[in-house]
Amino acid sequence: MKSTLRSLGKTFPLLAPMLLASCIRVPEMSREQIEAARKKSNEEFFTATVSKPYRGEEFAPGQVGGVWYDSIMGDPKTFNQLVAERDAQSAGLINLTTDFLFDYDFTTREWKPHAAFFQIEIDEARDILTVHIRLRDDMFWTYLNSEEKIPVTSDDIVWWYNEISGDEQFQSSAYSGQFVTMKDGSLGRIEAVKIDDKNFDFVFPRIVADPLLACNTNFAPSFIYKKAKDEGGAEGVKSIFGIDIDMREIPSMGMWHFESYTPSQRIVFARNKDYWQKDSLGTAIPYREKMVFQIIGDQNTDYLLFTQGKLETYSPPPENLDDIIRGQGDNYTVFNSEGSVGAMMWSFNQNPRNAQEPFYEWFTQKEFRQAMSCVLNRERIIAQTYRGLASAKYDFFPKGNPFYNPQIELQYKYDLERAKNLLSQIGFVLGADGILRDKKNRPVEFDLTIASSANATSDIAQIITDECKKIGVQVNVRQTDFQKMVEMLTATFDWQSIIIGLGANLFPSQGSNVWPSNGNLHLWNPLQKTPATKWEARIDFLYNEGSYTIDKVEAQKIWDEYQSLILEECPMIYLVRPASFFAIRNKWNLTNFYYDNLDGAKTDRVFQLFQE
């Protein structure tokens, strides 16, 4: 989904899986060719594009008008906020009609008020922390082409937190984030307490290092969802705002109203003139009157539509970058950003549901995972897939994380001989026929699942396949729809290895549903009742200790061990951090446009140059 959409923090973009021909050979480059390609790309692509990162600049007032044309890869699955937790595309669209409590300024590394003001109170004697929150007075739920205004209240946060996210029967992905581990090892719940219509508290049963991260939730129209739950329970809640709803029945307190949806064609948003955020002249943002998302299905159509002038922006993949940069001029400008903060990762299924499968025995041995990391030729991926415009990701925390430590990095880098030695240590033998076999004499062969919509990932998968052949391992690449991948990871668990992205750990305690062993997105073995391994138990301990340690020096020691242990065990192997480019049409005034690897593309305050 394009940067215009705000996601909930987990990105998951259905076709039957298909087996790619294993005879495809990706041409290999020498180290000299790789270095030459990287140097040439950096010189040509970055000097021919514009760098404009956001550093806290004030925005200029704009004018209202214009239609913004954009695209999404597939149809939404729902307009229900609960159901959308399992479909990032639907969630991203819904997020345009709601808002969030606080902002984080990456320049100053400080939290700032957004839709609400906050005050943190710490009671050291009782080891309790309370976040006092007051909502802005000028926020309303409104309907398209209606003058009705329903005030946003504390219930739109507190009721959802307690009655939806906090009710186990709904199986919300936010449920686990409502608990902290107490000093005695028990779980204590973060309580959301309504004070009045505009004031509420989050009460933490233990002092935590970054409470606003746990509090920064989206709004939901409680007056609609509460009625649905009262009348129909969990199924009543899940049944509202289905895909066939009249879009005008969905209220908004965000920047945009749903206007219309034509399946497989388009979804249209109209500007919310009553949105609370105003410019210096009192005009509500955004400035565009409408936003039209065409449902396109694949990246090639996205490229074609942009070159035809039918889309306002385009994020070019490596294969189209040359043409896009050469084509800029009067029509559009291309901006650049340094390497992404996060990276795709390669993970291996260690779920005991698959204990009878040979791959389970292999994947649960850390030497095997470490060997796969040594087979991963990142420099080749950078040169061939990203044309030199990427860097290897060897760290766990990115540089933007306050506990990033440049001394801590992955020790299992590309080295085929080391990979062979690691495998030999656990009884694997490379036969004269070039096939690697385990200690039970079974040939090592497994699947690698990737999203069918991502061209770059397909190239990466073929490079992995090619490198694995060099040590006698057969990898079968399977492409499938992104939503199907989500199902595999969260429900069926019927995958072997996978390449996927889960965002970036900009805060050390981010990923509460990923890194602790009881998380529902603890990919390799989710929802553990107790940690399956000693190292996962240690990760759980460190995650909790770090989350509750205020002293920065002591916290650094904890997070250093945490990073080191994950990089040693290799449950997920990071790939590369690609540089990114973003083309935007010059028919828009780009004074308020910024682009960088932390904030992405800031387009909310872009306005047209001339009235149409």
N, C-alpha and C positions, 0 to 999 in steps of 0.2 A: 504494500500500500504506500502511496506516495506521501511525501513529507507534509502535505497539507493536512493530513489526518493525524490527530493525537491518539496514540495507542495507550492501552492500560498498563503497559509494561512488559507484556509477554507477547512476542510477535509470532504468530502462526499463520502464514497465508494458507474433484473427486474423480477421477478416472481410474480404471483398473490398473494395478501395477503392471509394468511391462519390463521384461528382461532385455537389457541392452546387449547388443552383440559383443561378446568378449574378445573378438578378434580386432577391435578398433585399436590402432596404435597411435599414440600421441607423439609427434616428433620430439626428440630430446635435444636440448641445447647444451653446449659446453659451458664451463664456468666463465670463460672469457666472453662468450656470446651473451650470457646472462648479465654480466657486469656492463657490457656495452649497451645492451637493450635498456637497462635501468638508467644509465647515465643519459642516454639519448632521450628517453621518455621524460625524465625529470626536466631536462632543459627545454624541450619543445612544448610539452603540454602545460607546464606551469607558467612559462613566460607568455604563452598565447592566451591565457585565461586570467580572470580577475580574482584577487583575494580580498574578501570583505568579511572578516569574522566579527561577531557581535561582541562588543566590549562595554556594554551598559549605556550606549548612546541614547539620548532623548529622541523620541519620534516626532517627525513633523506632522502637522495636521493635514488631512487629505480631503478629497471630495468623493461624495457618494455617486456610484454609477458603474455600469459595466457588467458583463457576464464573464465569469471565469470558467474555462473549460479544462477539465482534468480527466483522469481515468483511474479505474480500479480493475484488478485482474479477474474478478468473478463476482457473482451475485451474493448479496448478504444472505445469511441463513435465518436471521431473526432481527426484530427490532426490540427485543426484550433484554433488559440489562443483565439479568441473571443468566439467561441462556447464552448470551453473547460472550460470557466469560470463557467459553470454549471455542470461540471463533473470533480471532483478532480483527478480521475484516469487518464483521458486523459491529464489534465493539468500537472500532475506530470511527465508523459512521455515526453511531449513537453518541459518541463523545463530542461530536460537533454540536449537540443539542444540550449539553450539560457543562459543568465546570469543575474546578478543583479548588481546594482551600488555600494552598500556599504555593509560592514560587521559590525555586532555588537559584540564586545568582552564582553562576560558575566563575564569574570574574572575581567577585569578592568572597566567594565560598560562604555565603550567608543565606539563611532562609528569610523570605520577605512575605508580607501579607499579600494575598490575591483576592479571593472571594471572601476571606475572613481575616480577622486580626487575632493575634495569639499572645499569650503570656504563659511562661513556664514557671511553675512553683515547685521547689524541691524541699521536701521535708526529710532531712538527713537522719533525724532522730528515729523516725518510723520507717525509713528507707522507702518512701513513697514519692512519686512524681505526678504532678497534675498539670495538664495543658488546658488552660482556660481559653475558650474560643468564642468570639463574637462575630456573627455574620454581618455583612454589610446590609444597610437598610434598603438599598435601592435594587434589590434583586427580586424578580418575579418569574413565575411560570406563565407563559403566554401561548396562545394558539395562533396558527397562521390565519391572517385576515380576520382577526377577532380583537376586540378591545378589552376582553376579559383579562384581568391581571390577578393571579393568585400568588400572594407573598411566599417567597422561599423561607422556610422555617427550620428550626433545629431538627424537627422530625425527619426532614429529607436526608439527614446524615444519621442521626441517632437511631431512628426506627429501623432503617435499612441495616445498620451495623448490628443491632440486637436481634431483629426478627428475620432477617434474610441471611446476611453473612454469618451471623452468630448462631443460626439454627442448623444443627447437623443434618436435618432431613433435606436441606437444599443442596448440600455438597458443594458449597461455594469455595472457589479457589482462595478466597480471602479468609476462610475460617481459621486456618493454622496461624495466620498473622495476628490473631487476637490474643495470643497467649505468649507469656514469657516464662522462662524457666527460673524457678526460685532457687535460693541458695541450698535448700535441702533436696533439690532435684525434682520436686513436684512442679506442676504447671499452675501458673496464676493468670487469670484473665484480665486483660485491659478492659476496663468498664467505660462505656459511653453513657453519660448521665445528662439528661436534659435539665436545664435550669429554668429557661423560659423560651419563648418563641425564637429568640435571637441568640441566646447564650447556652452553651453546653460545655461539658468537660470530658476529657479523656483522662481517666485515673489509672496510672500504672502501679501495680502492686510491688514494683521494685524500680529503683532508679535506673534509667537506661541512658545510653550515650547519645542517641539521636532520636528523640521521641517523635519529632515532626514527620519523620519518614513513615512511621507506623500510622500517623493520623491523617496523612494527606490523601484523603479519599474523594471520590466523585459524588455528586448529588444524584438523587433519584426522586421522582415525584411520589412521595409517600402516600399522598391522598388517593392515588390510583392503585398502587401495589398493596396498600393496607386493606382496601376494600376487597381486592382479589383474594388475599390470604384469608380474611375473615369469612368470605363466602365459599371458598373452594380449597383452602389449604395450599399445600405445595403445588399441586397440579393446577390449582386456580391461578397461582402466580405465574407458573410456566406457560400457561395458555394465552396470556394477554400479549398484545403487541406482536402477534405472529406476522409472518411474511406477507399475508394477504390483507393486512389492516389498511384502512383509509389513512394515508399518511398525515392528514390534517388533524387526526385524533391524537397525535403524539405531541405533548407539550414540550416546550423548550425554555430553558433558562440560560442557554449558552449563546454562542454567536449566530447560530443558524437554526432555521426551521426546516424540517422535512417538508417538501412540497409535493413530489410525485416520484413513483417508482414504476418503471417499465421493465419487467424481467428480461434479462439477457441483453438489454439495450442501454438503459441509463437510469440514474437516480439524480433528482434535482433538489437543491436546497435553496431557500430564500433567506435573505438577510433578516436577522432579528433586530428590528429598530429599537427594541426595548432592552437590549443587552446593557448591563450595568457599566461596562468599561468604556470610557469616553476619551477623546483626544483633548488637547489643550483648548480647543474652541467649543467643547461640549458635544461633539458629534460622536455617536456610538460607532464603534468598530464592530465588524469589518466594514469596509467601504463598498465592496462589490455588492450589487443588488441580488445577483444569483450566482450559484455555483453548480455546474453540470458535470457529473461524473459519468463518462461513457464506460460501459462494461465490456472489456476488450478480450480477455482470455489469455493473451500471451504478450511477451515483451516485444516481439516483432511488430505487432499491430500498434503498440505504443509508439515505437520509433516512426512507423509510417505516418501515423496521425500527426505527430509533431512536425515532421518534415513537410507535411501538407498544410501546416498552419492551423491545425484543428485542436491543438492543445497548447496551454499557456506555458507549461514547464516540461522538462524531460531530464531524467537522470541517466545519462548514457552509460551502458556497460562497456567494457573494454573494446569489444568488437566494433562498436559504433562511434567510439570517441574521436577518431581521426576525422570522420565525415562531419560530425557535429561541430568540432572546433573550426574546421575549414569553412563551414557554412555560416558562421556567425558574422554579424555586420549590422545592417540596419534592422534586420528582423529580430534578432535575439542576441543576448550576451551570455557567455559561459563563465561561471564562477567555479573556483576550486576550493578544496578543503584538504587539510593534511589527513593522514591515515585515520580510519574510523577508530572510535574508542573501543568498541567491541569487535568480536570476530566470530566467524562460523567455527563450529567445533565438531570433532569426530568422537562419537561415544559408542560404547559396547554394552549390550544387554546382559546384565548380571542377575536378572530376576529369577528366583528359584522356581518359578512356574515352568521354566525351561530346563530344569536340572537334568532331564534325560537326554538333552541335545549335546552333541560333542562341543559346539561352540561355547556352551555354558562353562565347561571345564576349562577351556582356553581363556575365556574372557575374565574369569574370576582369579586368574593368576596375574599379579602385577607385572611380572617379567614379560608376559605376553603383551600387555598394554604398553609397557615401556618399549618393547621391540617395535610395535606398530608406530610409536612416536618416532623411532629411529628410521623407519621406512618412509616417513612423511617428508617428501622433498619440497619444502616450502620455497626454496629459491627457484626451483623449476616452475612451481605454481605462479610465483610472482612474475617471472619472465614470460611464461607462455600464456597464462590466463589473464593476467593483469598488465601485461606489457611493461613490466618494471615499475608500475605505479602502485606499489604496495610494500609493506614491510612485514617481516615475520613476527608473529606474536608469541613471545617466549615468557612473558609475564602473566600473572593471574590478575592482580589489580592493575587497572590502567593508570596512566600518569595523572589523570584528573582526580583519582581517589586520594583522600588525605593520608592514607596509610600505604601508599605505593612506596616500594623500596627497590631502587634500581639494582641492588645487589642480589635480589631474589629472582631467579629465572629458571626456566626449564633446563634440565641437564641432559635430556634425551633428544638431541637434535639429529638431523639426518646423518646416518652412519650405518650403512648396510652390514658391515662386518660386526659392529656392535650389536645390531639386531640379531644376527645369526648366533652370536655368543649368548645373548640373553635367552634365546629360545633353546639353545643347547643345554643351558643350566636347568631347564625344566623338562628335559628328556625329548625334545624335538630333534629329528634327524633329517637332513637334506639328502635324499637318495640320488643315485647315479642318474636316474631318469629326470632329475630336476624338480621333483615334487617333495615338498616338506611334509613329514608325517609326525604325529604325536607319539607319545610313548606306548600307545595302544595300536600303533601302526595305521592310524586313520589319516588320510590326506587332509591337509588343512585347507578348507574351503568354506567361505561364508558370504552372506549378502551384505551389500551396502545400499541403504535406502536414501534417496534424495528427492527433493521436490521437483516435480516435472516442469514447473514454470521458470526455473532458474538455469539459464544457459551456462553461466560461469561455474555453477556447482557441478554441472554435467562434465565440464572440462576437468575440474579438479578431481572428480571421481575417476575419470579415465587415467589421470596421472597416478593416482593411488593404485589403481589396478595394475598399471604398467610397472610401478616400482615394486609392488608386492610379488609380481611374477619373478623378479630377480632373486628372491629368496625362496621361491617355490610355493608361494601362497596364491590360491585362486580366489579372487574377489569378484562376485557377480553384482553388477550395479542394477538396482531396481528404481525406476522412476515412479512416483505416485503423487497424487494430489496432496496439497499441503494440509487440508482438513483431514484427510485420511491419515496423514502422519501424526496429527494431533491425537486421533483416535487410538493409533497404535501405542503412543507414548503414555496416554492417560487411562485407557480402558482395556484394550485387548492384549497389549504387551507382546504382540507377535511380530517382533522385529529382531534383527540380529545386530547389525551396526548401522549407524545413521549419521548424516551430516545435517546439522541444524544450527540456527542462531538463537540465542536467548537474551540478547541485549548485553549491556556492559555493567560491571560492578562498580559504579561511580561512588557508591557508599559501601563500606565494608559489610554492613548487615543486610544489604539488598539480596534478593533471592531467597527469602525465608521459605519458599516452597520448592527450592531447588537444592540447596546445599545441605541443610539438615536432613538426616536419614528418614524422618517421618513426613517429609514434604511430598505433595502429590505430583510434583514435577522433578523429583530426585531421579533423573532420567534412568540411570542404569538399574535402579532397584527402588521404586517409590513406595511410600506409605508403609515403611517398616515399623512394626510395633516396638521393637528394640533394635539397636544397630546390629547389622549382620556381621560386621567385621570390627576389629579393634581400632583400625584407622578411622572408620566412620564414627565410632564412638568418640574418638579423640576430636574429630572435626566438629561433632555436635557440642562437645564441651568447650572448645575454643570459640566457636561461633557465639555461644551464649555468654561466655566470659567477656569476650571482646565487646559484645553488644551492651554490657552493663558496666564497663570500665570507663570512668570519666577521665582519669589521669592519662594524658596523652602518651607519656613515656611508657607506662605499664601497658597501655592498650597497643602500642606499637609492637611490643614483644609478643603479645598474644597473636596479633594479626600477621606478624612475620612467620610464626610457626604455622599458622593456618594456611597461608599462601604456599609455604614450602611443602607442606604435607600433601596438598592437592596436586601440586606439580610433580611430586615424587610418585604418587599413586596412579596418576594419569587416568582417572575415570572418564574425563573428557579431555581431548587433545585439541588445543586451539590451533587454527590454521594461520591465516594472515590478516593483516589490517589493510584493506585496500584504500587508496586515496579515492576521493569522490569528487564528482563534477556535477554541476547543476545548471541547466540552460533555462533562461526565462525570457519571455518576449519583451521587446523594447516598447511595445504599445502601453506598457504600464510604467508609472513613475516608480523608480527603484530606489528612491531616497531612503525609504524605510526597510529596504530588503537587506538581509544579512545572511551569511552562510558559513557555517563552521561545523566541526565534528562533534560539538557538544550540544548546541542548540538546533542543529539542522538548518533547514531553510525557513527563515522567518518571512512568511507571506501574508500574515493576518492584516498588516497595515499597508500593504501595497495598494495603490489606487491608480486609476487610469489617467493617462495624460490629457485626453480630450473626451468630452461627452460625445457619445455616439448619436 
